Amino acid sequence: MASVNMVTALNMALHQEMARDKNVVVLGEDVGIDGGVFRVTEGLKDKFPERVLDTPLAEGAIAGVSVGMAAYGMKPVAEIQFDGFTPPAFDQLFNHAARLRNRTRGRFTAAMVVRFPYGGGVKALEHHSDSPESYFIHTPGLKVVVPSSPYDAKGLLASAIRDPDPVIFMEPKRVYRAIKEDVPEEEYTVPIGKANVIQEGSDVTLIAYGAMVRECKKAMENIKQSVELIDLRTLNPLDFDAIKKSVQKTGRAVVVHEAQRTLGFAAEISAMIGENLLLNLKAPVTRVTGFDVVVPLAQMEDDYYPDARRIAEAIKETMEF
């Protein structure tokens, strides 16, 4: 057992999965010689020189080549350098990776992983601080995974690589080196599609994922209410059973994400709670999200992202309804 950050945990998973399965290939911009922008792929090129590929600056080609590799039995793990550079790959991901199993009636599938850092909190440039998860969740055929801790990151990435379908693996960059926790050095997996109840409570259900889980924990330090905190871990498929069980108990729900508010994933979760649990609710579902604007640059970044104060205020308002 080692105390490591998320970057190291992800690196451990990649090393172990490449050693376990000779068909696993890592490709992307600067993933080889430089070890990736955030050093997640550091050391892989030295150990697996023929299976770590530095590519041109061409996200559409990275995704397209990955689809072809996957269709013929390889397990590509593609890295897109930042969240804002995923749109050039949309055509390959939406029209080919997500549809290949259905298009070929199961003869082929795109067993591939697309990794990229997402979200803000590090004062980055434009196109480096977005949260584009809704695009991927909305697309049938894509699984969407968002870890919030080093332990989950390693286990979920192993599960994603072993999954028979394409997985979008979003890594919260502000958590990369922000926290450490004990992570087993041996192989293990965390199941895709299973949420984690981090803390049980009786007054209100707090639902989050990725970097917002950490903000929720901070908010919970300064409130009196008994809060049940759920880390979704997987956005598609969604573990609605965990949400349902919790809201039936608490009667209240607050959903947090840093993406823009309109058509954000909190809206879908709110609708599902309303459709299935209306008679259990003691208050309307509250959303704490980013705003419907382009993610601002460094000077105003702290005003855009949900923080512990906004989350605590939402819990208080929900309890006082």
Rosetta blueprint (number, residue, H / E / L):
1 M L
2 A E
3 S E
4 V E
5 N L
6 M H
7 V H
8 T H
9 A H
10 L H
11 N H
12 M H
13 A H
14 L H
15 H H
16 Q H
17 E H
18 M H
19 A H
20 R H
21 D L
22 K L
23 N L
24 V E
25 V E
26 V E
27 L E
28 G E
29 E L
30 D L
31 V L
32 G L
33 I L
34 D L
35 G L
36 G L
37 V L
38 F L
39 R L
40 V L
41 T L
42 E L
43 G L
44 L H
45 K H
46 D H
47 K H
48 F L
49 P L
50 E L
51 R L
52 V E
53 L E
54 D E
55 T L
56 P L
57 L L
58 A L
59 E H
60 G H
61 A H
62 I H
63 A H
64 G H
65 V H
66 S H
67 V H
68 G H
69 M H
70 A H
71 A H
72 Y L
73 G L
74 M L
75 K E
76 P E
77 V E
78 A E
79 E E
80 I L
81 Q L
82 F L
83 D H
84 G H
85 F H
86 T L
87 P H
88 P H
89 A H
90 F H
91 D H
92 Q H
93 L H
94 F H
95 N H
96 H H
97 A H
98 A L
99 R L
100 L H
101 R H
102 N H
103 R H
104 T L
105 R L
106 G L
107 R L
108 F L
109 T L
110 A L
111 A L
112 M L
113 V E
114 V E
115 R E
116 F E
117 P E
118 Y E
119 G L
120 G L
121 G L
122 V L
123 K L
124 A L
125 L L
126 E L
127 H L
128 H L
129 S L
130 D L
131 S L
132 P L
133 E H
134 S H
135 Y H
136 F H
137 I H
138 H L
139 T L
140 P L
141 G L
142 L L
143 K E
144 V E
145 V E
146 V L
147 P L
148 S L
149 S L
150 P H
151 Y H
152 D H
153 A H
154 K H
155 G H
156 L H
157 L H
158 A H
159 S H
160 A H
161 I H
162 R H
163 D L
164 P L
165 D L
166 P L
167 V E
168 I E
169 F E
170 M E
171 E E
172 P E
173 K H
174 R H
175 V H
176 Y L
177 R L
178 A L
179 I L
180 K L
181 E E
182 D E
183 V E
184 P L
185 E L
186 E L
187 E L
188 Y L
189 T L
190 V L
191 P L
192 I L
193 G L
194 K L
195 A L
196 N E
197 V E
198 I E
199 Q E
200 E L
201 G L
202 S L
203 D L
204 V E
205 T E
206 L E
207 I E
208 A E
209 Y L
210 G L
211 A H
212 M H
213 V H
214 R H
215 E H
216 C H
217 K H
218 K H
219 A H
220 M H
221 E L
222 N L
223 I L
224 K L
225 Q L
226 S L
227 V E
228 E E
229 L E
230 I E
231 D E
232 L L
233 R L
234 T E
235 L E
236 N E
237 P L
238 L L
239 D L
240 F H
241 D H
242 A H
243 I H
244 K H
245 K H
246 S H
247 V H
248 Q H
249 K H
250 T H
251 G L
252 R L
253 A E
254 V E
255 V E
256 V E
257 H L
258 E L
259 A L
260 Q L
261 R L
262 T L
263 L L
264 G L
265 F H
266 A H
267 A H
268 E H
269 I H
270 S H
271 A H
272 M H
273 I H
274 G H
275 E H
276 N H
277 L H
278 L H
279 L H
280 N H
281 L L
282 K L
283 A L
284 P L
285 V L
286 T E
287 R E
288 V E
289 T L
290 G L
291 F L
292 D L
293 V L
294 V L
295 V L
296 P L
297 L L
298 A H
299 Q H
300 M H
301 E H
302 D H
303 D H
304 Y H
305 Y L
306 P L
307 D L
308 A H
309 R H
310 R H
311 I H
312 A H
313 E H
314 A H
315 I H
316 K H
317 E H
318 T H
319 M H
320 E H
321 F L
